[in-house]
Every structure is written in structure tokens, then in C-alpha cells.
Amino acid sequence: MKLFFHCRAVGLLRLCTLALVLLVLRVEPSRALPQDGQVFQDWTARCEADPSDASVKRCYIVQAVVAGEQRQRVMLLAVAYPPGQESPLATAILPLGTDLRPGIEVAIDDGEPKRYPFSVCMADGCQAHIPLDTALLAAFKKGVGGSVAFLRGPDRRALKVPFSLKGFTAAVNALK
């Protein structure tokens, strides 16, 4: 299956899921906000009104990985800064039907993969949170690409979904 990157607006259900991600992350408003929809190569900034205070904007960056002629979403990767934390948190949203028990494995370029557990499944997919500590954030900023590996379906088929890091540094810096 041919995978390629797609960084345009996602459907209403996907936006609702991203809003939920923001609520889970409890993202702090940024001081110098990027423009909503601002594109940083393969990443797109999204800004939404805070549900508890519409005058406050919450921003995050996102990359949707889609596959096939139907351009179906295989993975959504969102990154935001949780309140009071210096390091960002990434959230990978993968399709329903994913085997949750082993979690996901994230690798940057040819680096050693690290395993992360799933936290919740919603109507639009299953979420795994990836804390971007100093070392992993540096790898994301220096890297060309990464991958998320997981097991899918009743046959536990192994899938490895690539994502691009083109524009990541500028995008994540725009959030801070």
C-alpha cells in the first residue's frame, strides 16, 4: 500500500477528535501563536478556541498520513505543549481495530524504536501519547522521518507507518 503525506484540513469528526486530544493534553495557550492552517512543509498548525474560554486560543501541530487512492487516514500525529511543561507531547491516533496490548513503537530515522502504551480509543481512533523528552525532541528536530509500528486486526498484522519530519522544527518552535 502506497503511503504519502497529507497535511490539509481533516473532516469534522477528525477535528472533534483533535479537540478531545487538546482537552486530554490540557494545552496551554502559546504566547506567539502560529496562524491556524499555517503550513510548515509536512506539518500544519491548528488553533482552536478553548472550550472553557473562547477568547483563549490553543494551538498544536498535526500531520495526517493517508494511504491509497481513497486517501484514507492511517495515522494522525499531533504535537502540543501541555500546561506547565517545557517538553511537548505527541499523540498518535491510529485506526480502530488496532491491537492495544503491545502499544506502539516509535522510531526516528534508523534509531532504536521505543514502545508507548495506548491511552484511550474514541470513535475516530486509538490514541497513544509520546512524551517528547529532551533526547526524543532533539531526534525529531534532527531527523528526516520516523515511523510508528503497531499490530492491526484480528490476525495481528504488523504495520509500520512512516511520517515526515520535514518542517517539524519550525512548526514545534512556533508553538513555544
Phi, psi and omega in degrees: 000126181282125178254142174212165187268140182222116187239034177265178181302142178262164182296171183302316180298321179294321178295322177297319178296318179295323176298320177295320177302316179298321178293319178297316180286340185048059186292135175283148174293144178275155178285307179251092186284141170287165176286140175298128181087358179297130183260132175241079186055255184265009178240148179232134176278139175233135177231134181225156176290141176294131181301332181268345180207098186298343180279350180258129177264141174244129182239150177209167175247152186214149172222127177257130176254123182240161183222154172073177181294330179283351180054047179282139179290129176259326181204146172238128179242119181240144180227133179211165175261115175293155181302135175073009181245144179275339183256142178284165177236128176263148175232121175263127177248117185245162186297152171299152183094001177283139176286115186281334188304312182277351183074207180238161172239129180247130177229144176249128184049234180261018183289168179290131180289149176242144183263140178225141180279159170282149179251324183196153172243136178238183182300332185260001178146178182255136187252137171234132181264137183236100178293126180267080178295178185306313183292315182290322177298317178298320178295318177299317183291325182273338188285164176264323181197172179214183178212153173238123180251140180202168179257139187231140171077174182294337179273001178056045179294129180281127176239143176232111185257119179280151171224156183266147173250011176296122178086357183299313184302311180296321181294312182290326177294330179292339180280337187268000000 
